[in-house]
């Protein structure tokens, strides 16, 4: 069925809304308007209308993709998902992405290289987390493998050392053993490689302070001993010992503390 343009309304900058006699509307760009000579009173066949509709989808999607890219670099998947949210059809999405790639406006390798360099410079993340985030952004594994070597071991070790020093401050009220355990785990969650973590842990400027260790054990032990005071002596001793051991304290020191608490209770 033919459709006649009843009115042409100016929409937003560079776009127009075609109003047809049957009540339907279609938003088109200025380029589509000129290319198809769309004026008030123009009669369109069904084939004409479908072609203009397809061209409008393509043009609208392309312009929106350019605006989206203007803010920052994007991956192919990010552009695809963005266009899907803009209700651009699949065929147009494919053509838009192909056009952007031809113009070198969309390149996952360049994106990956830039992302790795930025993360090295501004974040406290290791290469494993960087690789994970690239995959989440839709970058293919072969591209991740290609760009990740930019994250040099020297830089990784430098960042990991800084992260480890901050972690030690965070865990300074823990036992020496627990400090090391939690610092190692923290480095793992930040995405550093096992080899680098081993090197950093070996070079940490932290030593076991026997007096501080005893003070920490007594502080934690007192809290646990009070916590389980309503339990029988055997269970109280067992739970206190287990908790302190899990916190990294020496078993001999723990047993000595519990022995002292038993004597105190007997005296009371």
C-alpha positions as CSV (number, residue, x, y, z in Angstrom):
1,X,0.0,0.0,0.0
2,X,1.3,3.4,-1.0
3,X,2.0,6.0,1.7
4,X,1.8,9.7,1.3
5,X,3.9,12.2,3.3
6,X,1.4,14.6,4.9
7,X,3.9,16.7,6.8
8,X,7.6,17.1,7.5
9,X,8.5,18.2,11.0
10,X,11.9,19.2,12.2
11,X,12.9,16.9,15.0
12,X,16.3,17.3,16.7
13,X,19.4,18.6,15.0
14,X,19.9,17.0,11.7
15,X,16.7,14.9,11.9
16,X,13.2,15.1,10.6
17,X,9.9,13.3,11.3
18,X,7.8,12.3,8.3
19,X,4.1,12.2,9.1
20,X,2.0,10.1,6.7
21,X,-1.7,10.3,5.9
22,X,-2.3,7.0,7.6
23,X,-1.1,8.3,11.0
24,X,2.3,6.6,11.0
25,X,5.6,8.5,11.4
26,X,9.2,7.9,10.5
27,X,12.3,9.7,11.8
28,X,14.9,10.3,9.1
29,X,18.2,12.2,8.8
30,X,18.8,15.1,6.6
31,X,21.0,12.9,4.4
32,X,18.1,10.4,3.9
33,X,15.8,13.3,3.2
34,X,18.0,14.6,0.4
35,X,18.9,11.3,-1.0
36,X,15.3,10.1,-1.4
37,X,13.9,13.6,-2.1
38,X,11.3,13.4,0.6
39,X,8.9,16.3,0.5
40,X,5.4,17.0,1.6
41,X,3.0,15.2,-0.8
42,X,5.6,12.6,-1.9
43,X,3.9,9.2,-2.5
44,X,6.0,6.2,-1.5
45,X,5.4,2.7,-2.6
46,X,5.7,-0.1,0.0
47,X,9.2,-0.9,-1.4
48,X,10.2,2.7,-1.3
49,X,9.1,3.0,2.3
50,X,10.9,-0.1,3.4
51,X,14.1,1.1,1.7
52,X,13.9,4.5,3.4
53,X,13.1,2.8,6.7
54,X,16.2,0.6,6.4
55,X,18.4,3.5,5.3
56,X,17.1,5.6,8.3
57,X,17.9,2.8,10.7
58,X,21.4,2.5,9.3
59,X,22.0,6.2,9.3
60,X,20.5,6.8,12.8
61,X,22.5,3.9,14.2
62,X,25.7,5.1,12.6
63,X,25.3,8.6,13.9
64,X,24.6,7.4,17.4
65,X,27.6,5.1,17.3
66,X,29.8,8.0,16.4
67,X,28.5,10.0,19.3
68,X,29.0,7.0,21.6
69,X,32.6,6.6,20.3
70,X,33.2,10.3,20.8
71,X,33.3,10.0,24.6
72,X,36.0,7.2,24.7
73,X,37.2,4.1,22.8
74,X,34.8,1.2,22.7
75,X,35.0,-2.5,21.9
76,X,32.9,-4.1,19.1
77,X,30.7,-5.8,21.7
78,X,30.1,-2.4,23.5
79,X,29.0,-0.8,20.2
80,X,26.8,-3.9,19.4
81,X,25.1,-3.8,22.8
82,X,24.7,0.0,22.6
83,X,23.0,-0.2,19.2
84,X,20.8,-3.0,20.4
85,X,19.6,-0.8,23.3
86,X,18.9,1.9,20.7
87,X,16.7,-0.6,18.9
88,X,18.8,-0.7,15.8
89,X,18.1,-3.9,13.8
90,X,20.7,-6.7,13.6
91,X,21.5,-6.1,9.9
92,X,22.1,-2.4,10.4
93,X,24.3,-3.2,13.5
94,X,26.5,-5.5,11.4
95,X,26.9,-2.9,8.6
96,X,27.6,-0.1,11.1
97,X,30.3,-2.1,12.8
98,X,31.9,-3.0,9.5
99,X,31.9,0.6,8.4
100,X,33.5,1.8,11.7
101,X,36.2,-0.9,11.4
102,X,36.9,0.1,7.8
103,X,37.4,3.7,9.0
104,X,39.6,2.5,11.9
105,X,37.2,4.0,14.4
106,X,36.6,0.6,15.9
107,X,39.6,-1.8,16.6
108,X,39.7,-4.2,19.5
109,X,43.4,-4.6,19.3
110,X,44.0,-0.8,19.6
111,X,41.4,-0.8,22.4
112,X,43.1,-3.6,24.2
113,X,46.5,-2.0,23.9
114,X,45.2,1.3,25.2
115,X,43.3,-0.4,28.1
116,X,46.4,-2.4,29.2
117,X,48.6,0.7,29.3
118,X,45.9,2.7,31.1
119,X,45.5,0.0,33.8
120,X,49.2,-0.2,34.3
121,X,49.4,3.5,34.8
122,X,46.4,4.2,36.9
123,X,45.2,1.0,38.7
124,X,46.4,-1.4,41.3
125,X,45.3,-4.5,39.3
126,X,47.5,-7.2,37.9
127,X,47.5,-8.7,34.4
128,X,45.0,-11.5,35.3
129,X,42.3,-9.0,36.3
130,X,43.1,-6.8,33.3
131,X,42.6,-9.9,31.0
132,X,39.4,-10.7,32.8
133,X,38.0,-7.2,32.3
134,X,38.9,-7.2,28.6
135,X,37.0,-10.4,28.1
136,X,34.0,-8.9,30.0
137,X,34.1,-6.1,27.5
138,X,33.8,-8.6,24.7
139,X,37.5,-8.7,23.5
140,X,38.3,-12.1,22.1
141,X,40.8,-14.3,23.8
142,X,43.3,-14.2,20.9
143,X,43.3,-10.4,21.1
144,X,43.7,-10.5,24.9
145,X,46.7,-12.8,24.4
146,X,48.1,-10.4,21.8
147,X,47.9,-7.2,24.0
148,X,48.6,-8.6,27.5
149,X,52.4,-8.8,27.0
150,X,52.4,-5.0,27.2
151,X,52.0,-5.6,30.9
152,X,55.6,-6.2,31.6
153,X,56.8,-8.3,34.6
154,X,58.9,-5.4,35.8
155,X,55.8,-3.1,35.9
156,X,53.7,-5.9,37.5
157,X,56.3,-6.4,40.2
158,X,56.4,-2.6,40.9
159,X,52.6,-2.4,41.2
160,X,52.4,-5.6,43.3
161,X,55.0,-4.3,45.7
162,X,53.0,-1.1,46.3
163,X,49.8,-3.1,46.8
164,X,51.5,-5.5,49.3
165,X,52.9,-2.6,51.4
166,X,49.4,-1.1,51.6
167,X,48.0,-4.5,52.6
168,X,50.5,-4.9,55.4
169,X,49.4,-1.7,56.9
170,X,45.8,-2.8,56.6
171,X,46.5,-6.1,58.3
172,X,49.1,-4.9,60.9
173,X,46.8,-5.8,63.8
174,X,46.9,-9.5,62.7
175,X,49.4,-12.2,63.6
176,X,52.6,-12.3,61.6
177,X,51.4,-15.5,59.8
178,X,47.9,-14.1,59.1
179,X,49.5,-10.8,57.8
180,X,51.4,-12.8,55.2
181,X,48.5,-15.0,54.4
182,X,46.1,-12.2,53.9
183,X,48.6,-10.1,51.9
184,X,49.2,-13.0,49.6
185,X,45.5,-13.6,49.1
186,X,45.0,-9.9,48.5
187,X,47.6,-9.9,45.7
188,X,45.9,-12.9,44.2
189,X,42.5,-11.2,44.1
190,X,44.1,-8.2,42.5
191,X,45.2,-10.4,39.6
192,X,49.0,-10.7,40.0
193,X,50.7,-13.8,38.7
194,X,52.0,-16.5,41.1
195,X,55.6,-15.9,40.2
196,X,55.4,-12.2,40.9
197,X,53.6,-12.7,44.1
198,X,56.3,-15.1,45.4
199,X,59.0,-12.5,44.5
200,X,57.1,-9.7,46.2
201,X,56.4,-11.8,49.4
202,X,60.0,-12.8,49.6
203,X,61.1,-9.1,49.5
204,X,58.5,-7.7,52.0
205,X,60.0,-5.4,54.7
206,X,58.2,-7.1,57.6
207,X,59.6,-9.2,60.4
208,X,58.1,-11.1,63.2
209,X,58.1,-9.2,66.4
210,X,57.8,-11.7,69.3
211,X,56.5,-9.1,71.8
212,X,53.9,-7.7,69.4
213,X,52.9,-11.3,68.6
214,X,52.3,-12.1,72.3
215,X,50.3,-8.8,72.7
216,X,48.1,-9.6,69.7
217,X,47.5,-13.1,70.9
218,X,46.5,-12.0,74.3
219,X,44.1,-9.3,72.9
220,X,42.4,-11.8,70.5
221,X,42.6,-14.6,73.1
222,X,40.8,-12.5,75.8
223,X,38.0,-11.7,73.4
224,X,37.6,-15.4,72.5
225,X,37.8,-16.6,76.1
226,X,35.0,-14.2,77.1
227,X,33.0,-15.1,74.1
228,X,32.9,-18.8,75.1
229,X,32.6,-18.3,78.9
230,X,29.2,-20.0,79.0
231,X,30.5,-23.2,77.4
232,X,32.1,-26.0,79.3
233,X,35.8,-25.8,80.0
234,X,36.8,-28.4,77.4
235,X,34.7,-26.8,74.6
236,X,35.8,-23.3,75.7
237,X,39.5,-24.3,75.4
238,X,38.9,-26.1,72.1
239,X,37.1,-23.2,70.4
240,X,39.6,-20.6,71.7
241,X,42.6,-22.8,70.5
242,X,41.0,-23.4,67.1
243,X,40.2,-19.7,66.5
244,X,43.6,-18.5,67.5
245,X,45.4,-21.1,65.4
246,X,43.3,-20.1,62.4
247,X,44.4,-16.6,63.0
248,X,48.0,-17.7,62.5
249,X,49.3,-17.8,66.1
250,X,51.9,-20.3,67.3
251,X,50.3,-23.4,68.9
252,X,52.8,-23.3,71.8
253,X,51.9,-19.7,72.6
254,X,48.2,-20.5,72.3
255,X,48.5,-23.4,74.8
256,X,50.5,-21.3,77.2
257,X,47.8,-18.6,77.1
258,X,45.0,-21.0,77.6
259,X,46.9,-22.6,80.5
260,X,47.2,-19.1,82.1
261,X,43.4,-18.5,81.7
262,X,42.6,-21.8,83.4
263,X,44.8,-20.9,86.3
264,X,43.1,-17.5,86.6
265,X,39.6,-19.1,86.6
266,X,40.6,-21.6,89.3
267,X,41.9,-18.7,91.4
268,X,38.6,-16.9,91.0
